[in-house]
């Protein structure tokens, strides 16, 4: 994690990328055809 903001968020909540809100937004973006960041290990959406 080179971005200090990413590191800060990871330290605050290391499971942030697994929350319902984030999962919902990733699904919404996929349906809309928007690009989804591949930084997470979740590619099954």
Beta strands, then each sheet from edge to edge (+ up, - down):
end
